[in-house]
Amino acid sequence: MSVLPLVFTSGWASGINAYAVVLLLGLFGATGVSDDVPQTLQRPEVLITAGVLFLCEAVADKIPYVDSLWDSVHTVVRPLAGAWVGALLAGQSGSLPDVAAGLLGGSTALASHTVKAGTRMAVNASPEPFSNIVLSLAEDLGAGAVVALAVFHPVAAAVVAAVLLAGGLLALFFLASRIRRFLRRRAQRREERRLASRAP
């Protein structure tokens, strides 16, 4: 079960920025920093694709409303990435069945993605764009730091990820009214566009 903390942590981070997780783990393996990274993540085409998509996310994630659209698309991508990375890590170590690791990584990624997407909706309820940039940078740096910690101290990183996930879910509960306000505004804009398109 030694790989369990790394699977949990990579799943949590995948829900925030799946491409950063794949890129970081792949680079740690390719440079010889860690022997626990599967060869699949170290392949040049995987690293290049993850790097390009990470740059796309870094831009999209800092633009109000574009970030929420990006999150909507990634409701499928991030949990799948968390499950894929978890299964690869389990297969590499042989200490945890691939299916169990995939379920753990995917479900953890879905939970952290829910926190991220909900928090972004709450932030988008305010008119200024700067909070998006600050929040996005904090997410990217936090996910990267926890993944790096997981490579060297997996149990400590898993504890940090669990605390951040629990805190995020609690914050989401308190942000519910702002999220509803964001959804109302979005529905209102859609209705206005629909009426404008019908106008002669």
Backbone bond lengths (Angstrom), bond angles and torsions (degrees), N, CA, C in turn:
res aa  C-N    CA-C-N  psi(-1)  N-CA   C-N-CA  omega(-1)  CA-C   N-CA-C  phi
1 M - - - 1.464 - - 1.530 111.63 -
2 S 1.333 118.00 11.81 1.461 120.09 -174.31 1.525 113.15 -65.49
3 V 1.336 117.21 -23.39 1.459 120.31 -178.01 1.533 112.04 -83.52
4 L 1.326 117.17 -11.40 1.466 121.20 -175.74 1.527 113.84 -54.84
5 P 1.342 120.28 -47.29 1.475 119.11 178.68 1.526 113.35 -60.24
6 L 1.334 117.11 -38.69 1.460 120.60 179.57 1.522 111.00 -67.98
7 V 1.328 116.99 -38.79 1.469 120.90 177.45 1.528 110.43 -63.72
8 F 1.331 115.78 -45.05 1.466 119.95 179.75 1.530 110.81 -62.16
9 T 1.336 116.45 -46.49 1.464 120.42 -177.68 1.520 111.48 -65.89
10 S 1.324 116.88 -43.38 1.473 119.00 179.66 1.523 110.61 -66.45
11 G 1.345 116.94 -32.83 1.463 119.85 175.30 1.513 111.60 -65.08
12 W 1.332 116.25 -45.38 1.470 119.88 178.17 1.528 110.64 -59.38
13 A 1.324 116.34 -47.12 1.468 120.22 -178.37 1.527 111.48 -67.60
14 S 1.334 117.98 -33.16 1.471 121.03 178.54 1.522 111.29 -63.65
15 G 1.315 117.08 -32.30 1.461 120.33 177.37 1.514 112.96 -68.34
16 I 1.317 116.51 -18.53 1.462 121.31 178.45 1.525 110.66 -97.04
17 N 1.325 116.72 -48.00 1.462 121.13 179.23 1.521 108.57 -154.77
18 A 1.323 116.10 89.51 1.460 121.67 -175.54 1.524 112.19 -62.03
19 Y 1.336 116.26 -36.27 1.467 119.14 -176.99 1.521 111.46 -68.92
20 A 1.323 116.58 -34.83 1.463 120.24 177.19 1.521 110.82 -65.44
21 V 1.328 116.94 -37.99 1.467 120.95 179.67 1.525 110.21 -63.77
22 V 1.322 116.70 -50.07 1.467 121.12 -179.73 1.528 110.17 -61.03
23 L 1.335 116.39 -44.37 1.463 120.63 -178.93 1.523 111.59 -64.23
24 L 1.325 117.47 -47.74 1.465 120.79 -178.51 1.525 112.17 -64.37
25 L 1.324 116.68 -48.93 1.459 119.15 179.58 1.524 110.81 -61.06
26 G 1.332 116.03 -42.52 1.465 119.72 178.71 1.515 112.42 -61.43
27 L 1.318 116.88 -42.02 1.467 120.69 178.94 1.526 111.42 -67.69
28 F 1.337 116.89 -39.54 1.470 119.85 177.08 1.531 110.84 -60.80
29 G 1.332 115.62 -39.49 1.462 119.06 179.04 1.508 112.60 -73.01
30 A 1.339 116.41 -44.34 1.468 120.52 -176.53 1.528 112.72 -66.02
31 T 1.311 116.46 -30.83 1.469 120.11 -179.39 1.526 112.42 -90.02
32 G 1.326 116.78 -0.38 1.462 120.01 177.47 1.515 114.43 81.66
33 V 1.321 117.80 9.55 1.462 120.84 178.83 1.530 110.35 -67.59
34 S 1.339 116.12 -36.04 1.468 120.22 -179.25 1.524 109.70 -133.99
35 D 1.334 115.40 139.54 1.463 121.12 175.37 1.525 111.58 -94.02
36 D 1.330 117.09 -2.38 1.464 121.42 -176.07 1.519 113.44 -89.83
37 V 1.339 117.19 -0.50 1.466 120.48 -176.96 1.528 109.40 -90.69
38 P 1.330 117.66 125.36 1.467 120.75 179.78 1.529 112.28 -60.65
39 Q 1.319 115.60 149.06 1.472 121.55 -179.55 1.530 111.96 -59.75
40 T 1.324 116.77 -32.22 1.470 120.21 -179.59 1.523 111.50 -56.45
41 L 1.330 117.47 -40.91 1.467 121.29 -179.34 1.521 112.52 -73.78
42 Q 1.328 117.48 -15.50 1.466 121.24 -177.30 1.524 112.65 -93.97
43 R 1.324 117.37 -5.95 1.467 120.14 -177.35 1.525 110.19 -64.80
44 P 1.342 117.32 139.76 1.478 120.72 -177.13 1.522 113.87 -55.01
45 E 1.339 117.35 -41.29 1.470 119.30 -178.15 1.527 111.28 -67.29
46 V 1.328 116.63 -32.50 1.466 119.87 177.36 1.530 109.49 -69.61
47 L 1.331 116.48 -44.19 1.470 120.48 179.81 1.526 111.56 -63.50
48 I 1.327 117.11 -42.31 1.472 120.57 -179.15 1.528 110.32 -66.00
49 T 1.329 116.40 -46.52 1.474 120.13 179.56 1.523 111.12 -61.38
50 A 1.338 116.15 -45.43 1.465 119.88 179.18 1.523 111.04 -62.98
51 G 1.345 117.32 -38.87 1.465 121.18 179.02 1.522 112.47 -63.89
52 V 1.338 116.57 -44.44 1.469 120.80 179.93 1.530 110.36 -65.27
53 L 1.330 116.62 -45.33 1.463 119.92 -179.90 1.528 111.60 -67.89
54 F 1.328 116.58 -32.76 1.471 119.75 175.42 1.529 110.33 -62.41
55 L 1.332 117.02 -42.49 1.476 120.49 178.17 1.532 110.79 -64.15
56 C 1.336 116.64 -40.81 1.477 119.95 177.30 1.524 110.24 -60.66
57 E 1.337 115.84 -44.44 1.466 119.52 -179.71 1.519 110.91 -66.32
58 A 1.337 116.92 -37.80 1.461 120.55 -179.18 1.525 111.03 -59.88
59 V 1.335 116.93 -34.03 1.472 120.80 178.46 1.528 110.59 -80.32
60 A 1.337 116.71 -53.02 1.472 121.10 -175.72 1.520 111.74 -60.05
61 D 1.324 116.36 -33.70 1.457 121.83 -174.39 1.527 113.43 -72.00
62 K 1.320 116.98 -10.87 1.465 119.97 -176.30 1.528 112.77 -107.83
63 I 1.320 117.11 4.45 1.463 121.83 -179.51 1.525 108.68 -107.25
64 P 1.344 117.61 120.98 1.472 119.73 -179.22 1.527 111.90 -54.68
65 Y 1.296 116.82 140.10 1.451 127.56 179.99 1.528 112.64 72.80
66 V 1.345 118.09 -37.50 1.465 119.39 172.69 1.522 109.15 -63.77
67 D 1.353 115.83 -37.44 1.464 119.70 179.71 1.525 111.36 -62.45
68 S 1.332 117.34 -38.83 1.466 119.80 179.40 1.526 111.42 -70.22
69 L 1.338 117.13 -35.69 1.467 120.49 175.03 1.525 109.88 -64.62
70 W 1.331 116.41 -43.92 1.470 122.14 177.45 1.530 109.90 -59.81
71 D 1.336 116.77 -43.01 1.462 120.72 178.93 1.526 111.11 -63.07
72 S 1.331 116.98 -38.15 1.467 120.11 179.32 1.521 110.98 -59.94
73 V 1.329 115.93 -45.83 1.471 120.67 178.87 1.527 110.32 -62.91
74 H 1.331 116.00 -38.65 1.463 120.70 -174.37 1.534 113.71 -84.98
75 T 1.334 116.91 5.73 1.459 119.87 173.39 1.530 109.77 -61.63
76 V 1.304 117.20 -28.60 1.464 122.20 176.25 1.527 110.58 -91.68
77 V 1.335 116.51 -43.11 1.468 121.23 -173.02 1.529 112.42 -63.86
78 R 1.327 117.67 -47.86 1.469 120.11 -173.81 1.527 113.22 -65.16
79 P 1.342 119.90 -47.55 1.474 118.25 176.39 1.526 112.98 -61.85
80 L 1.341 116.86 -38.34 1.468 119.18 177.22 1.521 111.21 -63.64
81 A 1.329 116.40 -40.25 1.463 120.06 177.97 1.526 110.87 -65.12
82 G 1.333 116.44 -42.29 1.461 119.90 177.29 1.519 112.00 -61.12
83 A 1.337 116.27 -40.60 1.471 120.70 178.40 1.521 110.85 -67.26
84 W 1.331 117.08 -42.42 1.467 122.15 -179.51 1.523 111.21 -62.88
85 V 1.329 116.57 -48.94 1.471 120.66 179.78 1.529 110.13 -63.37
86 G 1.334 117.07 -42.55 1.464 120.55 178.74 1.520 112.04 -60.06
87 A 1.338 117.00 -44.53 1.465 120.73 179.30 1.524 111.34 -65.41
88 L 1.346 116.58 -39.09 1.473 119.71 177.88 1.528 111.30 -63.88
89 L 1.335 116.05 -44.13 1.464 119.77 179.61 1.525 111.11 -62.85
90 A 1.328 117.16 -40.00 1.464 120.80 179.38 1.519 110.93 -67.33
91 G 1.336 116.07 -41.03 1.461 119.93 178.34 1.513 112.48 -64.67
92 Q 1.330 116.02 -33.15 1.458 121.21 178.89 1.528 111.07 -67.52
93 S 1.333 116.46 -40.70 1.464 119.91 -174.76 1.526 112.63 -90.02
94 G 1.334 116.56 -27.54 1.452 120.06 -177.67 1.520 113.94 70.89
95 S 1.349 117.32 10.07 1.454 119.84 -175.17 1.527 113.36 -99.76
96 L 1.314 117.31 -3.38 1.462 121.10 -178.69 1.524 107.57 -148.10
97 P 1.338 119.41 133.46 1.465 119.77 179.14 1.529 111.74 -57.13
98 D 1.329 115.54 140.36 1.468 121.23 -177.17 1.525 112.40 -56.21
99 V 1.329 116.63 -42.34 1.466 120.24 -177.05 1.522 110.65 -64.97
100 A 1.324 117.00 -43.73 1.468 120.49 179.27 1.520 110.61 -63.42
101 A 1.333 116.37 -42.28 1.465 120.13 178.95 1.523 110.73 -65.12
102 G 1.336 116.24 -39.99 1.457 119.53 178.21 1.521 111.97 -63.23
103 L 1.333 116.32 -41.97 1.465 120.27 177.73 1.525 111.49 -64.04
104 L 1.329 116.11 -42.38 1.468 119.54 179.47 1.524 110.91 -65.02
105 G 1.333 116.27 -48.68 1.474 119.77 -179.68 1.512 112.15 -62.71
106 G 1.338 116.76 -43.34 1.462 120.35 -178.64 1.513 113.34 -67.85
107 S 1.346 117.08 -42.56 1.462 119.30 -178.88 1.529 111.68 -70.45
108 T 1.327 116.75 -36.24 1.465 119.70 176.08 1.523 110.73 -66.26
109 A 1.328 116.26 -40.57 1.470 120.32 177.42 1.524 111.05 -63.29
110 L 1.333 117.07 -40.42 1.463 120.13 178.66 1.524 111.17 -63.67
111 A 1.337 116.60 -41.00 1.468 120.22 179.40 1.529 111.26 -64.48
112 S 1.328 117.66 -45.80 1.470 119.18 -179.23 1.528 111.42 -71.76
113 H 1.341 116.80 -31.42 1.466 119.74 174.96 1.530 110.15 -64.36
114 T 1.326 117.29 -39.90 1.465 121.29 178.01 1.521 110.82 -60.58
115 V 1.332 115.81 -42.27 1.471 120.17 177.08 1.522 110.15 -62.77
116 K 1.323 116.85 -46.93 1.468 120.85 -178.43 1.528 110.96 -61.82
117 A 1.335 117.15 -50.47 1.465 120.89 -177.36 1.522 111.40 -63.58
118 G 1.335 116.39 -41.56 1.466 119.58 179.04 1.513 112.25 -65.93
119 T 1.325 116.60 -41.03 1.467 120.49 178.32 1.521 110.42 -62.84
120 R 1.328 116.81 -40.20 1.465 119.88 178.80 1.521 111.98 -64.08
121 M 1.320 117.13 -38.72 1.473 119.78 176.63 1.527 110.13 -61.41
122 A 1.326 116.15 -41.57 1.463 119.91 179.25 1.520 111.24 -64.83
123 V 1.327 117.01 -41.00 1.468 121.19 179.71 1.527 110.20 -67.79
124 N 1.330 117.25 -37.57 1.463 120.72 -179.60 1.526 112.86 -69.89
125 A 1.322 117.04 -11.08 1.466 120.16 175.98 1.523 111.29 -71.80
126 S 1.350 117.09 -17.51 1.465 120.19 175.92 1.526 108.99 -95.97
127 P 1.337 118.43 146.69 1.461 120.72 -171.76 1.526 115.37 -74.02
128 E 1.328 118.57 -25.02 1.480 118.76 -174.12 1.538 110.44 -79.74
129 P 1.350 116.96 147.63 1.466 120.56 -174.97 1.530 114.54 -91.28
130 F 1.340 117.59 -9.81 1.468 119.60 -169.91 1.521 112.59 -70.39
131 S 1.328 117.18 -31.61 1.461 119.47 -179.85 1.526 111.08 -63.85
132 N 1.349 117.43 -31.64 1.462 120.45 176.69 1.522 111.18 -62.24
133 I 1.321 115.55 -44.18 1.470 120.29 -178.20 1.515 110.50 -65.33
134 V 1.331 116.66 -45.85 1.471 120.93 -179.57 1.526 110.27 -62.68
135 L 1.333 116.68 -45.92 1.458 120.82 -178.90 1.526 111.22 -64.55
136 S 1.333 117.23 -41.31 1.458 121.15 179.61 1.525 111.50 -63.69
137 L 1.321 116.43 -44.42 1.469 119.92 178.22 1.529 110.98 -62.72
138 A 1.335 116.61 -41.65 1.463 120.34 179.05 1.530 110.46 -63.35
139 E 1.331 117.22 -40.53 1.467 120.93 178.80 1.528 110.88 -64.04
140 D 1.337 116.52 -47.78 1.466 120.30 -178.42 1.527 111.42 -62.33
141 L 1.325 116.18 -47.22 1.460 120.19 -179.13 1.528 111.04 -66.97
142 G 1.338 116.26 -40.94 1.463 120.16 179.72 1.520 112.11 -63.93
143 A 1.332 116.33 -46.62 1.469 119.82 179.57 1.527 110.86 -62.93
144 G 1.336 116.54 -43.46 1.461 120.47 178.78 1.516 112.25 -62.67
145 A 1.319 116.45 -42.90 1.471 120.83 -178.84 1.525 110.98 -65.85
146 V 1.332 117.36 -40.47 1.468 120.00 -178.50 1.532 110.76 -70.34
147 V 1.341 117.30 -37.97 1.475 120.07 176.79 1.524 110.05 -64.55
148 A 1.342 116.76 -43.17 1.469 119.83 178.06 1.527 110.81 -62.33
149 L 1.322 117.00 -41.34 1.458 120.72 177.26 1.527 110.74 -62.97
150 A 1.344 116.29 -37.53 1.467 120.84 -178.24 1.521 112.24 -64.19
151 V 1.325 117.38 -30.81 1.470 120.67 179.88 1.527 110.44 -66.19
152 F 1.334 116.78 -35.83 1.462 120.77 -176.43 1.526 112.93 -99.57
153 H 1.339 116.46 -35.18 1.477 121.79 -177.96 1.529 108.96 -136.65
154 P 1.340 117.29 76.11 1.465 120.07 -172.49 1.529 115.03 -60.56
155 V 1.327 117.41 -37.77 1.473 119.22 -178.00 1.521 110.38 -67.91
156 A 1.334 116.83 -45.11 1.472 120.39 178.73 1.523 110.29 -61.13
157 A 1.338 117.06 -41.90 1.465 120.70 179.49 1.522 111.25 -64.76
158 A 1.332 117.25 -38.52 1.466 120.68 178.83 1.526 110.88 -64.86
159 V 1.323 116.68 -37.65 1.474 120.31 177.13 1.525 110.14 -64.30
160 V 1.341 116.01 -45.07 1.472 120.44 178.43 1.527 110.30 -60.67
161 A 1.342 116.36 -45.98 1.469 120.45 -179.70 1.525 111.04 -62.42
162 A 1.332 117.60 -39.82 1.471 121.00 179.53 1.521 110.88 -65.08
163 V 1.331 116.71 -41.71 1.472 120.43 178.95 1.531 109.99 -64.96
164 L 1.342 116.90 -43.92 1.468 120.58 179.44 1.529 111.41 -64.52
165 L 1.319 116.67 -38.86 1.463 119.99 178.74 1.525 110.95 -65.94
166 A 1.325 116.49 -45.98 1.467 119.88 178.49 1.523 111.46 -62.78
167 G 1.332 116.42 -42.71 1.466 120.30 177.88 1.516 111.71 -63.80
168 G 1.339 116.61 -38.96 1.463 120.45 178.28 1.513 112.52 -65.12
169 L 1.333 116.56 -42.31 1.466 119.95 178.02 1.524 111.21 -64.35
170 L 1.328 116.81 -37.68 1.464 120.68 177.14 1.531 110.93 -66.39
171 A 1.337 116.28 -43.03 1.470 120.55 178.16 1.522 110.58 -62.13
172 L 1.329 116.20 -38.04 1.465 120.89 179.76 1.528 110.69 -61.04
173 F 1.306 116.54 -37.95 1.463 121.53 177.68 1.531 110.24 -60.22
174 F 1.335 116.61 -43.92 1.462 120.61 -178.13 1.534 112.72 -76.50
175 L 1.331 116.89 -19.07 1.467 121.03 -179.55 1.531 112.40 -93.42
176 A 1.315 116.86 5.58 1.466 120.86 -174.02 1.527 112.70 -55.10
177 S 1.334 117.85 -39.68 1.467 119.97 -177.42 1.526 110.95 -67.31
178 R 1.332 117.63 -37.86 1.471 120.61 177.71 1.525 110.91 -68.24
179 I 1.314 116.72 -35.95 1.468 120.31 178.23 1.526 109.82 -65.57
180 R 1.325 116.57 -42.17 1.477 119.80 177.36 1.531 110.51 -62.23
181 R 1.346 117.19 -38.39 1.460 120.76 178.49 1.531 110.39 -63.19
182 F 1.338 117.10 -41.79 1.463 121.14 177.50 1.523 110.78 -61.24
183 L 1.331 116.81 -45.30 1.461 120.19 -178.99 1.524 111.75 -65.71
184 R 1.352 116.92 -36.19 1.466 119.55 176.20 1.525 111.32 -64.38
185 R 1.344 116.44 -43.52 1.471 119.97 179.17 1.526 110.86 -62.18
186 R 1.326 116.52 -41.93 1.461 119.78 -179.74 1.525 110.70 -64.23
187 A 1.333 116.91 -42.20 1.466 120.33 178.27 1.519 110.86 -64.41
188 Q 1.340 116.37 -37.92 1.466 120.51 179.18 1.527 110.95 -65.47
189 R 1.342 116.80 -42.22 1.468 119.90 178.47 1.529 111.31 -63.51
190 R 1.319 116.35 -40.04 1.465 119.54 178.29 1.525 111.00 -63.25
191 E 1.330 116.16 -41.52 1.459 120.17 179.33 1.523 110.77 -65.49
192 E 1.338 117.09 -40.14 1.467 120.58 177.91 1.521 111.13 -63.11
193 R 1.337 117.09 -41.53 1.468 120.13 178.06 1.525 111.39 -65.64
194 R 1.335 115.80 -39.26 1.457 119.79 178.81 1.527 111.69 -63.51
195 L 1.347 115.97 -42.56 1.460 119.41 178.75 1.521 111.84 -68.69
196 A 1.344 115.67 -36.28 1.467 119.18 178.86 1.529 110.95 -66.30
197 S 1.323 116.75 -36.01 1.468 118.94 -179.79 1.522 112.02 -71.27
198 R 1.326 117.39 -23.84 1.462 121.33 178.83 1.524 112.46 -84.19
199 A 1.334 114.97 -19.52 1.476 118.35 -176.77 1.529 110.20 -64.56
200 P 1.348 117.46 141.11 1.480 120.39 -177.73 1.522 111.24 -70.97
